[in-house]
Amino acid sequence: MKPPPIDQETVRDMLRTATPDRVLRFIGQRHPADIAPLFKGLEPLEIRQLFDILFSARRAAKALKELPPELLPDILAHIDDEKVGRLIVRADPDDAVRFVDGLPEQRRERVMALLDPERRAEVRELISYPEGAVGRIMTTDFMTLLPSTTAQGAIDKIRERGEMETFFYLYVVDETGKLVGVVPLRNLVIAPPNRTLGEMMIPDPVKANVLMDQEEAARLVSKYELLALPIVDESGHLEGIITVDDVIDIIDKEATEDMYKMVGLAEEDRVFTPVSRSVRMRLPWTFLNLLTATLAASVVGLFEGTLHEIIALVTFMPIVAGVGGNGATQTATVIIRGIALGEFEFSSAWKAVVKQVSVNICIALAAGAVIAVAASLWKGNPYLGLVLASALIFNLGLMAGLAGAVIPLLLKALKFDPALGSGIIVTGVTDAFGFLSFLGLATLFRGYLI
């Protein structure tokens, strides 16, 4: 029977009144993902108590790795160096890197000094890879055997090795450690005992370089429907693997990152991020938004005379800007997703731009016809409806399609993340151009609108 949900207040009461054994019995059967949220909102003393209880049962590492990245440093700050060091020793290699990254730089060196030389060298090698590289998140807990090993010999080796966190494939390497093939575990089980791994392996398997961007590596796992992806160095030596659960984490991280960047947010800015930190991260993008809004306002200022003469124009300005901005954001989202998933190359990018502009023009023609009729009936002037429809076609049809498609591609060509502020930039462009086209056409045909 599934245990009842954990009530945080009950756990807090138990930490104050119950013995550690009783607390462990209460939470011990839960999945680490259900235990991790208990750390949120606890007082420092309660954090240390809960950590000690989990640590004594060797469950602390698995629980803490489920914490959101922005919360992990706050929890580790309440744990003493010696216990954090032991936590890193017990953790899987990729999780150990996550814990090390959650420490301030000065404390990181103190904790690293407490590790045994072998573990310290292993962690230092992983954290030496650039941020975002797949080598930084790979695990070194895998099994390699020579091609001459028989199926029965491989099974015996597996039994000797004991439990591993993830075990989907055997990795076949030559005498120098270069990856030459993989053997799915299910193939090993059904193979004749004397058949060698070299005979049953999948030669030249899909693999990734240690410096490959983690998003690219995740795409390989998804494209080829793999359970694990081997990671090799420049010489082809097997250095580690990433598994499907790593890919889920990568996809979640990258999706959040792209979504945040489109609206000018840092990935670390979450619901319970401290106010001061959120303000520091959001303020630069607010200033950028002010700049783009000022650009749009300055365009409006060029037509103050027209607005004084035809006050009805003010009523329809938000329509031109709002619909254009929405169309540009939709286009940018499609293009950014296409870039992220590798749906097109830069050599064929012009086709994507033409397609998006064509879609926006069709939508603008339909929306323009509706708003032209509505404006004509509302204000009793068909010319006003014609000017409004024309401005909508220029802004939504042309500018929104071009800006939404070209700006992410331009950012990518300049080696920036294509999602970086795209939402703010494209809406600023369409706001300014929408006001320019609408008020410019109204000025040109003002004799028919007065």
N, C-alpha and C positions, 0 to 999 in steps of 0.2 A: 504493500500500500504506500502511495506517495505521501511523504511527510507533510504536515501542514506548513503554510508559508511562515517564514520567520518574521516575528514582530520585533522591530528594533527596540521599542521601549521595554519589552520583556527581556531582551538580551542585556540592556543597560541595567535593569533591576537585578538580573542574575549576576552580572559582573560585580555589583556592589554587595550582594548578599550570599551568593552561592559559591561552592567550591569550584576550582578550575575543572575538576573531573566532571562535575554535573553540567557545567557550561559546555564542555566538549561533547558530552553525550547529547545535549540538546541540538547543537549545530553540526555535530560530526557527520551525519548522514547526508548533509546537503552538498550540492555541487558547489565548487569554488566560485562560480559566477553568481550564486545566490548568497554566498558568504561575503564577498567583496563589498557590496553596498552597505553592510553593517558598519564599516569604518566611517562612512559619511556622517558628519554631525557629532561624532564622539568627542569627548574631552580628551586632552593629552594622556591623562592617567588611564582612561578607559581604552584608548588606542593601544597603549603598551600592554595592558592586561589581555586584550583580545589577541594581540600579536603573540604574546608569550604562550597563550593556550594553544594557538594554531602551530606555533613553532615547535612546541614540545611534541606535537603529533605529526610533525613533518608535513604540515599542510599550509604553512604560511606562504611559501613561494607560489604555489598554485593559486591561492586566493588573491595575493597582491598583484599578480600579473593580470588579473581581470579588472583592476582599477583603471579608470580613465587616465590618460597620460598627465592631464593637468592636476589630478588629485594625488597621484603617487608621490611626488616630492613632498607634499604636506604631511603625508603619513610617515614616510621615511625620516622626516625631520625629528620625529618623536622617538625613534628607535636608536639605541646607542650603536657606536661604530662596530663593536665586536659582534653584535648580533646581526647587523647588516652584512658584515663580512661572511658570517656563517650562512646567512640566507643566500648570498651570491654563490657560495660553494655548493650548496644543495640544489640550486636552480639549474634548469636546462640552460645550455650556453646562450641561446637567443634571449631567454628571459633574464639571464644574468646581465646581459648588455642593457636591457631595459631598466633594470634596477640601478646600474651604474650611471646611466644617463639621467636618472631621477635625482642624482646627488649634485649639490653645488660643487664646482671645480675643486676648491680647496679641500673639502671633505672627501671628495672622490679619491684623491691621492692617499689620504690617511687610511681609508677603507681598503684600497688596493694593496697597501703595504701589509695588511693583515692576512692576505690570501697566500696560499702555498704557491711556490714559484710556477708550477705547471699550470694551475688555474689562472694565475695572474697573467702569464704569457698568452694563454688562450683568450682571455677577455680583452687584453690589450690589442691582440691581432684583430678581433672583431670590431672594436671601437675605432680602429685606425682607418677603416673604410669610410668614405664620405657619407654624410647624411643623405639618406634616400637611396643609397646603393644597396643592392640585394645582399651583398656580403655582410652588411651590418646586421641583418635580421636572420641570417641563416643559422641553422643548428648544426653542430659538428657531431651530433649523436646519430651515427649511421653505421652500416656494416659493409665492409668491402671484402671480397674474396677473389682469388685468382681464377682465370678461365678453366684451369685444369681441375678445379674442385668438383667432385661429384655431387649429385643431388643429395645423397645420403650424408656425405661429408658436410655439406652446407647446413643441413638440418641439425647435425651434431654440433656444429659451431654456434648455431642460433641458440641451442639449449645451453651451451656453455656460457654464452654471452649474457643470457638472462633478459629481463624486461627492458624494453626501450620505449620511449614516449610515443614515437611514431614508427611504424614498421610496415611499409607497403612494398618495398622493393629491396632486392639485394643488388649491390653495385659491384660490377666486375671491373677490376683494374689490372693493368700489367705490372711487371716487377718494379717499375718506376713510380707507380701510383697514378698513372694516367687512366682516365675513364675510357673503357672500351665497350661497355654494354650494361644493360640492366636486366634483371630477371624479376618479373612480378611474382610475388609470394605465392599466388594461386597456381602459377605454372610450376613452381618448385614442388608443391605438395603433390601434384598429379604426375610428376615426371618419374620415369624408372630410376631406381636407386643409383645405377651406375652411369647414368647420363651426365655429362659434364656441363658446367655452367656455360662454357664456350659454345656448346652445341645448342643450348636452349635460350641464350640471351638475345635481347633485342640489340643489334649492333648500332653504333653511332646514334645514341639516343638524343632526344631533345634535351638541351642543357642551356645554362646561362652563365655568362662571365660574372665574376665577383663584383665588377664595377658597373654592371648593367643596372639601370634604374629599376627600382622595385616594382613600379607600375608596369614596365615592359615585361618583367618576369612573371607577374601575375597574369598578364595577357597570354603568355605562352601556356601557362597551366590551364587557363580557360579554353584556349583555342584547341589544344590537343587532349583535353579532358584527362589530365594527369592527377594522380593523388599526391605526388611529390615531384619536385624538379631538382636535378643535381646542379650544383654550382661549382664551376671550375675556374682555375686561374688562367693566365695567358698561355701557359704551356699545356693546358688540358688536364692538369692534376686535379683530382676531386678534393674540394675544400669543405663542402658542406651541402646541405639540402634545405629547401623550403617546402613546406607541406600545405595542403589545401586549407588548413585553418589559418596559416600565415597569410594566404591569399585573401581570405575573407577579411582579415584585419587590414590588409593593404587596401582592398577595395573600399572598405568603410572609411579608412583614413583619407584616401585620395578623393572620394566622393565628398566627404565633409570639407576637405581642403578647397576643392574646386568651387563648391557651393558658397563657402565663406568668402573666397577671394573675389568671386563675381560681384559681391555686394560690399567689398572692402572690409572684411573681418579677418582677424588672425585666427588660425586653427585653435590656439590655446584659449580663445575667448568663449567660455562655456557658461552655462546657467549660474554656476556657483563660483565662477572666477572672482577674486577680490575686486571691488569697485575700482580701486586705483589702477590695477593692472588693465582692466577693461577700458578705462578712460584713455590710458596711454596708447593702447593698441588701436582704438577707434579714432582718436583725434586726427591723425594725419589724413585719413581717408575723408573725414568730415571736411577738412580744409580743401581737399581736392574737389569734393562735391560742391563746396562754396564757390570754387573757381569756375567749375562748369556751369553752375547756376547763375553766376555773375555774367558769364558769356551770354547765356540766354537772355538775361535781363537787359544787357547792353543792346542786344538786337531789338528787343521791344522798344527801348529808348529811342532808337532811330525813327520810329514811326509814331511818336507821341502826337504829332499833328493829325495823322489819319485817325488815331483812336479818339481824339477830341471831337472830330467831325462825325465819326461813325461809331458811336458808343456800343452798338450791338456786336461789334467784333470781339469785345472783351468776353462775351458770353461763350464764344466758340473756340477761343484760344486753348483752353484746357483739353478740348477734344483732339485738336491737331497734335498737340504735344504728347498727351497721354497715350493715344492710340499708336503714334509713331514710336514712342519709347517701348511700349509693350511688344510691338512687332520686332524691334531691334533686339530686345532681350531674348525673345523666342528664337530668333535667327542665331544669335550668339551662342545660346545654349546648345542648339543642334550642332553647330560647327565645333564648339569646344568638346562635345561628346565624341564627335567624329574624329577629332585629333587624338583624344585620349584613347580611343579604341582602335586607332590605326585604320579607320574605314577608308581613308584616301591619302595619297601622297601629295607633296607640294607640286609635283608635275601635273597633277590633275585637279589642283585646288581651284583653278578658274572655272571648272565645270560645277563645282560646289557653289561658287559665288553666283554664277549665272542661274543655277537652279533656285537658290534662295531668293534672288531678286525677282525671278519669274513668279514664284509663289506669292511674294509680297505684293507684286503688281496686281495679280489676280484678286487677292484679298482686298487691296485698296480700291479696285474698280467696283467691287461689290459693296464695300462699306461706303465708298464715296457716293454711289447712286442712292443708297438709303439716307445718308445724312443730307444730301442735296435736296431730296424731296421734303425731308423733315424740316430743314432750315427754311426752305421756300414757303411752306405752309405756316410755319411758326411766325416768321417775320414778314411774310407777304411779299418777299422780293426774290424772284428766281435767280437773279444774278448773284446774290449772296450765297445761295445754295451752290451755284456753279463754282464760285471762287473757293468755297470751303471744300468741295469735292476735289477740285484741282490741287489744292494744297495737300489734301490727304494723299492723293496719288503720288505727288512729288516726295512727301515726307515718308509715308508708310511704304509706298511702293518702291521708290528708288533709294532714298537715303537710309531707311531702316534696314533694307536688304543689304546694301553695300557696307554700311558701318557694322552691322551685326556679323557679317561674314568676314570682312577684310581686317577689322581690328584684332580679333583673336589670331588670325593668320599672321599678321604683322608682328604681334607680340611674340609668337612662336619663332618667326624668322629672326628676331632680335635676341633670341635665347632667353626670353622671359616666359613665365607660365602664362599660357593663353587665357586662363581664367582671371589673371591678375587685374582686378578692378574693371573688368569688361563691362559689367552692369552699369557702373557709374559713368564710364567713358561713353558708351553707346547711347545711354539716355541723355547725357549732356549734349552730345552731337545732334541727336534727333530733336531735342527741345529747341536748340538754337536754330536749326535748319527749318523746323516746323513753323516757328514764329516768323522767320525770314520769308518763307514761301507764302504763308497765309497773309501776313501784313503787306508784303511786297505786291502780291496780286491785288489785294484790296486797294492799295495806293494807286496801282496802275489803272484799275477800273473804278476808281472812287466816284466818277461821274454817274455810274449806273447804280451805285449803292446808296447814295444820299437821297 
